[in-house]
Amino acid sequence: MKNLCFLLLMLCPMLAISQTKSTDVVGVWLTELKDGKIEIYQKDNKFFGKVVWIASPNDENGQPLKDINNPKDALKSRPILGMNTIVNMSYDDGVWSGGTVYDPKTGDSYTCKIWLEGANLKVRGYWGVFYETKTWTKSK
């Protein structure tokens, strides 16, 4: 009986993960540094995240922040507010992956994996074998 109870307790976290629906990620999320909000939305079975709020939305001249760090010259003049920073994510068994996340502060793109951990969203960007994980919270 003890073994059965132990087994059930070990399986509980797996049951919580498997109960995640693909649309659970949809909504507005506050970034870890609390300097931006990203709205994650679904389009044609893919998930995207666009910038919907920035703590400091204007540059030193009072103009909207632009994507000046983008390595592509043609994109350096696009505004950060409204841009997609997460693109082409697919859902499978509690994890959104297969897409990329873009960091407008550095102009770098990373392969990406996203998952829910309790009420938080974990956003992991990969650069080869290296990665960094950020924790986002649901915005009210």
N, C-alpha and C positions, 0 to 999 in steps of 0.2 A: 504494500500500500504506500509506503514511504517513497519507493521508486516511482510509482505512478504520479504522485503529487509533485515530486521533483521534476519529472518529465513535463508535466503540464505547465509548471512554472517556467521552465526553460523555453517552451514553445510560445508563451504569451507574447513576447516581443515580436516574434515572427508573424503571429496572427495580426498584430497591430499594423505591421508593414503591409501585409497582403490585403488589408482592408482599405488601403489608400486608393482613392479614385483619381483618374487622370486629371480631373478638373479641380482637385483640392489645392493645386498650386495657383490657380487663377485668383487674381486680386492685386492689391497694391501692397508693396513690401518696402519697409524702411531699411536702408543699407546699414551695415555694421557700424560705420562711422557716423550715422545719422545725418549725413549730408546730402542724401538723395532718396527719392522714392521711385521704385520701378513697378510699373503695372505689367503683370504677367497675364497674357491673354492667349486664347487658342484660335488658330486659323487653319482650316483644312488638316486637322489631325496633327498639327505641329504647334509648338508653344514658343512664344516670343515675349520679350520683356522690353518695354520702352520707358524712357525717362519721363516722368510726369511732374516731378518737383525737384528743385535744386535749392539747397540752403542759401547759396550765394549765386543767383542766376546770371549776374552781369559781371563784365570785366571792369577793369579800372577806369574805362571811359564810359561806363554806364550802358554798354552794348551787351546784348545777349551773348553768353559764352558760346564760342565756336569750337569745333573739333580740330583745333590747331595742331595737336600732336599726332594726327592721323598720318601714316606714312604715304598715303595717296594724296597728292596735291589737289586733285579735284574735289576731295571731301573735306579739306581743311576749313572751308567756309560754311559748312553746314552747322546749324545750331545743335547744341547738345540736348536741349529740352525738346522732347518729342522723338529723339532718335532711338532706334532699336539697339540695345546693347546685348540682348540675348536673342539668338536666332536659331531656328530649325531644330528645336528640341523635340524628341519623341519620348513617349511614355511607355515604360515596360516594368511591371511588377514593383511599383513603389518608387521608381527612379526615372527622372527625365534626363536623357543624354543624347549624344549624337550630334549636338549642335555646338555653337561657340558662344563665348561671352567676350565682350569688348570693353576695355577700360579706357575711357576717353582721357583720363589723367595722364596715361602713358602712351596711348596710341597702339597698345598691344592687344591682340586677340588670342584667346586660349580655347582649346577644346574644353568642354564643360560637362559637369554632372551636377544635378540638383536633386535633393530629396528633403522630405519633411522629417523633422526630429521633434516630436511633441508639437508645440505651436510655432516652432521656428523653422525657417527655411535655410538649409545648408546649400551654399553655392560654392562649388569647387572648380577652380580653373587649373588646367594641366598645361605644362610646358615640358614636353618630353616625359621623363620619369618624375619630374618635380611637380609639386602642386601646392596650392594654397586654398584653404577653405574659409569662407566668410559666413557669418551667421546673420540672417536678415530676420526682422520681426514684422508681423502683420501690422499694417498701418490702420489706424482707426478713421 
